[in-house]
């Protein structure tokens, strides 16, 4: 909500600086976005009058103007503008001046653009004539009359006067972020009410009383509401003898500052009042209202309707339409139609001030992909009691501007009158929650400053808010009102009282430990969106009947790319690796810990399952399968998980067959890892080997053990044996390790694989696996016989179970 501070002062007296105003409003609960200062960077730009225009001697599209600018002699300026004429008053940037907007064909300069004298095709020019954009106005708010060419000043100004002073351009505009529960603040009066309560000043309402009404509105128009559940109220007023022309500058200036483009006096007045009251309005040419009748009803299914922007739109039967006796004339609460717009020869208008249900307007706006200032207000909810005041205000402004004659009365259809609801709040409860000691009188003053009625006695306040405050429903809402007007900065700071010590959960602690470990291993943490495309699993070659396709589908997705919730993290990791590869990053190590979601396919009525997963992805010249395996083993060791086994997997489509392993502990699968299949890496644009591991982190956490048992340093020496075993190629190395550990007894301290060899000395279909076995006793020094007895038992077990024999060195 753009709030020009000078305009706000029309409704309440704020005699403080802009900075203090912003600070105080923030502390009373108004969230401030930015503060913009209009009229800055304008220097030596004055009001000038064109005395004479001559053709340029050497350019068909240029003219030479002689201008009076308040100096003794006229100033000569060459321009290519086609809309200038003798006698016109225009903004003139003199030699050495500064303008805030960019020069034609040049980018905008910080601090403004400098204007210097020069020559255009051989003719001297001592400045330039300014357009609205060159004076700093954005294209979207430049008045229609000044959109193209030089800004022709339409009112009498003192020649030579500083343009910023003449047009009163120097003003501050505060951009407030209005939360959805406070639609009353989407208006100047709403923000003035907040300011008046904050600064304890009086709130002044606009003049709405017409003084020269003639005729009767009911003689010109009738109104029927066929869908009262969608239209709470409809007020119609009539204005005759309408004169369509430009609005005065004071009105245009306020619209521009508030972010709206001036069109003509009637449209500008309806927009002005919408910004003033927060109540959208619309004006129809009564000549286009057949049978002089307004009917509020839903559209026909498939009905075509052309809106004011010239677009033909297909309506559905649940969209509310403003109709006349035969046809639709406006999409209720969204946009009017081309068939009833105000035209230059319009003489009688119908002023519509209506209240439509927010859900209906929101649905219509979304289906039509048409969002307007009106729809954005209606969809948040508007007080129907504003309709009459807003319509009266439009008529009063028309009267003030001499733009027409207002008819007496209005046609007001209000099936169910909105009334205020009274709630009792407790004084002691308010003080207890806020930690302060306000008296009943203090609280009453605050609430009455917000235009609430307060009665009751003792500890109870009976509070009746104005109907515009639709957000006040429970006692806590009133506690918040008192807190923010009292001042959040004045509330005491206390720590919450609790009988339990605040600490991180075990799950959170283990996740943090995993993050620290992965960072220590040189990996970077990433975060990706939980929303994904159902095609994401196609890119990683997931089978059609796999559980990874049990997606949770979103009811209202932003698009197909974000229409389901992810079931695994691997597609997101591949996307990140692909982006880095395309940006010529030579090597990447990344990890993510995030939620995954799976629909309950057995019983769709049940809630989906949400799990934690962890994905690790690497690529680079020096990286391999064993790099990733080492990272996984180290991570699990830090989490207290040992004795894991890696079982070969060749059917999972994500990974290269034969270069993939499932990570298992006690018959529980902890995850899967491997070299990504070449078809997958190709889809992500990666021309290098990638290695990815997806851990089912909930399973990992269930097996984690952070208990550390310290053992004294060994008293007795160890002895080691190296063995190189010839086994079949199909025998997993992990299986060899399991047999060694199972037969090594208490004195086998450690088993380490240090070589796997295939070569000329090894028979076809065989491989050599070399292990280092460390023996040690905690009770005595081992003899050669002690070690040999156990070592031979290990070799015999390997021979009998795997037909493994010692390789001759």
N, C-alpha and C positions, 0 to 999 in steps of 0.2 A: 504494500500500500504506500504509494508516494504521497507524502504530506508536505506541501509547501507551507513553511512556517508562517509567512505573512498571511496566507489564506486562513490558516488555523486561528489566527488572532481575531478574525471576524466573529468568532464564537466564544472566545474566552480571552481574558487579558493576561498574556504571558509576558511579563516584563523582565526577562532574563536573557542571557546570551544563548546562542544556539548550542554551544558546548554544554552549558549547565542544563539547558532543556533536555538534551539527549541523555545526560548522565542521570537526571532525576527520573526520566521516563523509563530508562532501563531498570532502575532500582524499584520501580513500581510495577514491573512485570511486562513492559513492552519491549519486545526483542527488536533491536535496531540492526539493520543490515549495513547501510551506508548513508553518508551525508554528501550531497552534491551541491555545489555553489554555482548558480547560474550567473552569467554576466562577468565571470572572471576572464582575465586576459583580453579585455577590451580596452584599448588605449588610443586616444586621438581619432576615434570614430565619431562623426558628428552628423546631425541632420542637415542635409543639403537640398537645395531646390534647383531643378534643371531649368536654366534660363534659355538655352538655345541648343539645338542638335543639328550638326552638319554631317554630311557623308564623308567618310574617310577617303582621301584622295587616291589611295593605293590599295584599298581592300573593300570588297563588296559587302562583307559581313560585319564590318566595324563602323562605328559612328563616333564622332567627336562631340563631347558634351561640354558646355560651359555651365558651371554650377556656382550658385551663391552658397557659401558655407560660413558666413558670419565674419569674413575677412573683408578688407577694403576692396580687393580685386577678386573677380571670379577665378575659379580654379578649373583648369582644363583636364578632363579625364576621357580616355579612349575606352570604349566598352563594346563587347559583342552581343550584349543583351538585346533582345528584340522587343521587350515589353516597355521600354522607357519612352517617355513623351515629355514634351515641353510643359513645364508647370508642375511636374511630379515631384513630390518630396521623397527622398531616398536616403539610405544610410551611406555615408561617404567615409572611406578609410583614407586619410590623408597621408602624405609622405612621412615616413617614420612611425606610422601607427602599428598597432598589433591587433589581430583578430583571432578569436579562439578556434575557428574552423579551418579546415585545410583549403589551400588554394586549388583552383581547378586543375585536375590531373595529377595532384601531388598528395603524398600521404600526410596524415595529421601530424603536426609537430607539437612536442611537449613544450608547454609555455606559450603556445600560439604561433601564428605565422606573422612574419614581419613584412610590412608593405613599404616599398621604396619607389621613388619616381623612376621612370624609364621611357623608352620609346617603343611604340608598336607600329611596325611598318613605316618607320621614319617620322612618326608624329609623337611629340612629347605627351606623356600622361603623368600627372602629378598625384596619383593615387588610384583608387578603384572604387567602383560602386558595389555594394555588398548584397548578396543573397541571404536568405534566412539561414542556410546551412553554414555559410561563411561566418555568421555571427554566433555559431555554436549550437544551433538547433538540430536535433536529429531528424532525419528524413521522415520518420514515421509520425512526427508531431507537427511538421510544418503545415500551416493552414493551407487549405486547398487553393485559396486565392493567391498565395505566394509560393506555391510549390515549384513553379518554373520561372526562371529569370530573376531579375533584381526585385528586392522587396520594396514594393510601392507603399509608402506610409499613407494610410487612408484618413488620418485625422490631422488637425492643425497642430503643428509643433513649432517651437521657436527655432529659426534657422541658426545653425552653428551650435546648438545645444548638444551636449554629450549624449550619444544615442542610448547608453545604458541608463542615464537619468531620465531621458525623454520617455523611454519605453518601460522604465522601472524594471530593468532586467536583473538587477543584482538582488538575488534572493537565495535562501537556503531551502533545499528540498530533502526531507528525511525519508528514507525508505524503511518502513517497518515491516517485519515479518509477522503476518497475522496467522495464528494457529487456527485449524478448522473449527475449534469449539467457540471461537469468538467472531462470528460473522458480523456482529454489531460494530466491530472496529474497522470493517471495510468501508468506512465512510468518514468524511471530515467531521461530522457531528459526533460520531463514535469516538474518534481520537481526541476531539475537543473535550468530551465527557471525561476521558481518562486524564487528560491534562488538567482539567478543572479540579478533579479529585486530588491529583498529585500536588498541585500548587495551591489548593484551597481557594480557588477563584470561582466566580459565577459563570454558569453556562448560559450563553445567549442563543436563543433559537432564531432561525431566519423568519423573515416577514412572509406570511402566507395569505394574508387577507387582501382580496381584490377589492378595489374601491369603485369600479365603474362597470359592474356586470350588467348585461342586457340579455333579454330573452330567457329561454329555459333549456337546459341541456336535454331533458327528457323528451323535448319536441323533435330533437335531431337524431337520437340514437336509442336503441333498446339493447339490453344485455341478458343473455341466458347462459347459465352454467350447467351443462349436462353431465359433467364429471366433477362433482364437488369434492370427491376424494383426492383429485389431482389439482384442483384450483380452489383455494380457500376463499379468495376474494377477488372481485374485479370492479375497479372504479373507472368510469369513463367521464371525461369532461370535454366540453366543446368550446372551440375558439373560432370565431368568424373574422372576416376582413383581414386575413393573414397576409403579411408582407414578408416574402422570402428575401433576405439580404444577408450581408456579412454581419457577424456579431461585433459589438464594440471590443476594443482592444483589451479592456480589463477582464472581460469574460474569456476571450481567446487565451490571454496570458495564463490564467488559472488552469485552463484545460491543458495547455501545453506543459506547464510545470508538473501537472499530475499524470502526464504521459498519454494524453489523448489529442487527436488531430481535430482542429476546428473545421466544420463543414459549412454550415449556415446557421442563422440565428435559432431556428426551431430545433434542429438536431443538437446544436450546441447547448441549448437550455435543458433538453432532456438528459444529455450526458452530464451536464453540470449538476443537476439535481440528483442524478444517480450517485455521483461522487460525493455529494453533500449529505444525502440521507442513507446511501447504501441500497436504495430501492430502484431497481431498473425500471425504465419507462420507455414507451414507444409512442410515436405519433403516426396516425394514418391519414391519408387524404380521403375525406368523407365521400368524394365523388366516386371512389373505387369501392366503397362499402355498399354492396348491393342490398336493397331492401332496408337500408339504414339499420342493420341489425348485426350485433356481435354475438356469436355462438361459440362457447368454449367446449370442445368435444375432441375425441381422438380421431386420428386420420383413418382413412380406408387403407387396407393392406395393399401395398404396392403403389399408392397414390404418389404422383410426381408433383414436386413443388420447387419453384425457382426462388432462391433466397436473394437478399439484397446484394450479395457478392457476385450475382450472375450465374451461380452454379445450380443446375437442376439436380434435385435430390430425391431419392426414392424412400418414401416413408413406410413405416409399419403401423399396424393397428394399435400398438400401445403408446404411440407418440402423440402428445397433446398438441392440438392445432387450434389456432384462433381462426374462426371462419366468419364469413358474412352470411347472407341468406342463401348463397349458392356455392361458394368456393372458399378455400383456405386463403388467408391473407398474412399469416405469420406462424412460424414454429414457436409455440409458447415458450417463453423464457430463454430462447436461444437467438433467433434472428427473424426479422421481418421479411416480407416478400416483395419482389420487384413489382408485383401487381398493385401495390398500395402505397408505394413510397412517396415521400414529399417531393414535389417538383416545383420549378420556378414559378409556375402559374397557379399553384395551390392557393385556395382562398379560405377553406374551412377544414379544420383538422379535428380528429378525435384523439385526445390524450389518454393513453392507456396506462393505468397503474394497477398492476395485478400481483397476486401472490400464488406461486405454483409450488407444488411439493418437490422438495429437493431431490428425492430418489428418482422421480420421473424425469426431471431435467437432466440429472447426471446420466441416466441411461440413454436418453435421447442424444445428448451431446456426444457421448462416447460412440454410439452406433453410427452417427453421422460424421464422426471425426471433425466436429465443428465446436470449438470452444471460444466463447466470447466473454466480454466483461460481464454481461448479464448472466450467462449460464454459470460462470464461476461464483457468482454471488448466490443465485438461487439454489445451487446444489449444496451449499453449506447451511441453508435454512435462513429465512428472513421473517421478521415479525409482520404478520398481515395488518397490524394496526398502523403501519407506516404508509399504507397505500394512499389514504385520504390526504395526509399532510404533504406527501410528495407531489400528488396531483395538483393540490392547491398552490404549492410552491412554483411549479411549472407555470401555472396560469398567472401568478403574480409577477414572475419575471417577464413573461410575454407582455404583460401590461406595462411594466416598468420600461421595457425597451421599445414600447410602441409598436410591437410586432403583430397585434391583433386585438380583437374585442372578445372578452371572456363572457360566456353564457352563465347565467345564474344556476347554481346547484350542480349536482352530478348524478349519474346513474351508478348507484353503489349496490352491488349484489354481494352479500356477506352471510352465507348460510349458517355458519357456526362461529360465533364471536369468540376470539381468543381472549382469555382472562388471565390475570396474574395469579400465581400460586403462592400462598403464605407458608412459611416454614419457621419452626421454632428452633433457635440456637441458644446454647448455654454459654454464659459469660465465663464461668470457671473452666469449662472445657476448652474454650478458645485460648485462654491464658495458659492452661496446662500444655496444650499442644505446641504453642509458640514459645513457651518459656519466658513470658513477660507478664507484667501486671498492669493491664489496661482497665480503666474503669468502664462501667456500663455507658457512661456519657461519652467517653472517648470512642467506643465502638459505634455508638449511635451516630456520632458526627461523621465517622468514616463511611458508614453505610449510607447515610443520607446524602453525603457528597457524591455518591454513585447513583443518586436519584432513587434510592430504595426507601420505602415507608417502614418505619420502625415503631412498634408499640409493645405492650406488655409491661411487666414489672418484675422487680427482684432479679433473680439469676437468669431469667428467660427473656430473650428478645424475639418478638414475633416480627419477622421480616418479610415484606412483600416487594419483590424486585419489579422493575418495569418489564413489560412483555418482550422487550428486545433482548433481555438477558435469558436466553433459552438454555444457557449452560449451567444455571444455578439450580441444582436438584437436591443436594444433600447437605448436611451440616458442614462437612469438610470443604465444600465449595465456598461457603461464607467465611470459613477460617482462612482460606487462601486469599479472599478479597481483603480481609483486614490485614493480613500479613504483608501483602504487596503494597497497599496504600500506606501502611505504617512505615514500610521501607525494609526490604530484605537486608540492607546493609546495617540496619539498627538491631536486628535480631541477635541475641546472644549466641555464641558458638559453644556447643556442648558436645561431649562424646556420648554415644548411645550406651545405656546401661544394659549389661547382659550377664547372665550367670555362667555362660560358657565362653571359653577362650576362642577368639576368632583365629582360624587357621585354614590352610588350603586342604582340600580333600586329597585322599591318597591318589586318586586318579589324576588330579591336576598336578600333583607333585611329580608323579612318574612321567607325565607328558612333558613337564618342564625339564626333567632330567634327560629325557630322550632328545629334546631340542638342544640342550647344552652339549650333549654327546655328539650329535650330528654336526653341530657347528664346530666342535673341536676336531672333527674328522675332515673339516674343510668344505662342508656342504652349506649352501645357502637355503634359508627357509623361504618358501613361497606360499601364497594364499590365492586360491582360485575360487570361482563362483560355484555354489552348490547347484545352481540351475544349469542345465546342459541340453543338448539336442539328443533326441532318441537315436540319431544317426551316429553319435559319438562312439558307440560300441561297434558299429560296422567298421569304423576306421581301424580298430585294433583287432579285427577278425574274431569277434566273439560269436559262438555258435548261435543259431536261430532259437534253439530251445534252452539256452543257458539261463541260469538264475540271474545273471547280470542284466538281463532284459526285463526284469520285473520292476518297471519304473513306477514311481509315484507321479501321476500326471497333474499339472497345475490347471485349475479351473479358468484362470484369467491370465495366461502367459503374455509376456510382451511380444513374443514372436516364436517361431518354430525353433530357433536356436536356443531358447531358454524355456522350453515347454515342459520339461520333466526334471526330476531330481536325480542326481548322479547316484549310481550304485557302486561304482569303483572310482578310484582316483587316477588310474593309469591314463585314460584319454586326456585328462587335464594336464598331467605331467608331460605327455608327449607333445601337447600343444605348446607348452612352455619351452621344451627342448627345441622344438622346431623353430620357434620365434628367435631364440638365441642363436641357433645355427645359421638362420637366414641373415642375421646381423653380424655374421663373421666372428662369433665368439668361439675360440678354438677349443675350449674345454669347459664343461659345466658339471658341477655336482649340486644337486638340488634335492630338497625333501619337503613334504607337506604332511601335516597331521590335520585331518578334517573329518567332517561327518559324511556318512553315506546313508542312503535311504533305500528301502526295498518294500514294495507293496506286498500285502498279504494276499497272495493269489488263491489260497485255499478258502479264505473268507474275506471278500472285499469290504464287508461292513466293518471289519476290525481295523484299528489304526495300523499304519505302516511301521516297519521296524527301522529304528535309527541306530547306527553303529559308528564307532570310531575306526578309522583306517589310517594307515601311514604309507606313503609312497616315496620311494627313493629312486632317482633317475640320474644317470651319469653318461657322458660320452667324452671322448678325447683320445689323442694319439697314445697316451700312456695308460689308458684305462682298459680293463678287461673284466671278464666274468668274475675273476678271483679278487679284483679290486672291490667290486660290489659285495661279494661274499664276505670279504674281510670286514667291511663296514657293518654288515648285518650281524656278524658274529660278535664284533666288539660292542655294538649297541645292545644286543641281548645279554652279553656278559655284564655290562654295566647295570642292567635291570635285574641281574641275579638269575638269568636263565642260561643254564649250561646243558651239556649233553643233548643238544639238538641234533637231528639227523637231516640230511639233504637227500630226498628221494627223487630219482630221475623222473622227468615228465616230458612226454613227447606229443601229447594230444591237445595241449592248450594253445589256441590259435595265436595268442599275443606274441609268443616267444618262438625262437628257432628250435625246431625239433632236435633233441639231443643236447641242447645247451640251456636247458631249463630244469629247475628243481623245485620241489615243494619242501617247505621248511616244517618239520614235524617234531613234536615233543609229546611223549606219552600218548600216542594215537590222536593227538589234537593238532590240526593243521594251523600253524601260525602265519603262514603266508606262502607266496610263490615268487620266484625270481628267475631271471635269465636274460639272455641276449634277445633283444626285440627282433621279431621276424622282419626280414628285408622288405616284404610287401607293406608292413606297417610303417617302417621308417621312410619308405618312398612316399607314402600318402602324406606324411608330415614334412616332406621336403628336406629330409636329412640324408645326406650321402656319406654317412659314417656309422660305425657300429654303436648302438645304444644299449645300455643295460638298465633294467628297471626291476624293482622289487616292490610288491604290494603286500604289506603286513596287515592282518586282521587284528587291529590294535586292541580290541576288547579281549581277544584271546591272549594276546601278549600280556596285557595287564593282569589277567587272571592267573598267569603263571609267574609273574614277577615276584621276586623275593629280595627285599632290600636289607634283610637281616645279615649282618656281617659277623662271622665268628673268627676271632683272631686265634692263631695258633703260634706257639713259640717256634723260634728258628730250630731247624733240625739239629740234633746232637750228633748224628751218625752220618757218615759219607754216603754218597750215591754212586751207582755204577751204571753205565749205559751200554746198550747193544744196538747196533745198526743191522737191519735185515732188509734185503731186496727180494721181493716175492714175485714169482711168475704166476700170473692168474689169467683166466679167460678175460677177453676184452669186455664182456658184458657184466663182469663182477663189479659192483660199486665199491669204491674205496671206503665209503662209510661202513659197508658191511665188514670189510677186513678189520677196520678199527674197532667195531663192536665185538668181534670174536676175540681180538687181542685183549681188550679190557675185561671181557667176561672170564678169561682164563688166566689173567695175570695175578689174581689174588690180591692180598693186602699190600704186597711189596711193590706192585707196579704203580709207580707214582705218576707217570706221564707218558702219553703216546703222541708222537708228532709225525705227520707225513712231510717228507722233505723232497720227494722226487717221484714223478710218474714218467716212465720212459717207454717209447716205442721206436724201434729202429732195426737196422740190419741184423743185429745180434739176437733180436727177439723174433720168435716164430710168428707166422701169420695168425691173426686172431688172438694173440696174447699181448699182455702188457706187463711192465715191471713197475711195482709200487714199493718205494723204499720208505721205511719207518725208523724213527729213533725211539727206543724204549728205555725209559729211565726207571731203575729199581732203587728202592731205599726202604729201610725198616726204621720205625720209630723206637724200637726197643734194643737194637744191637747193630753191630757192624756186620753186614752180609759177607758171607764167604763165597768163594767161587761155586761151591757145590749148591749153596742155597739159591743162587741166581740161576745156575744151570738147570736145576730141577724145575723151576717155574718157567724158564725160557723154553725148555724142551716141550713142556706141556702146551705152551702157546703154539709152537710150531706144529705139534701133532694135531691140535684142534683145527688149525688152518688147513692142514693137509686133508683131514677127514671131511671137513665141511665144505671147503672150496677147492679141493685138489690143488692147493697152493704149494709150490716147492721153492726152496731157496735158489736164487739165481746165482750161477757161478760167476764170480767177479773176474 
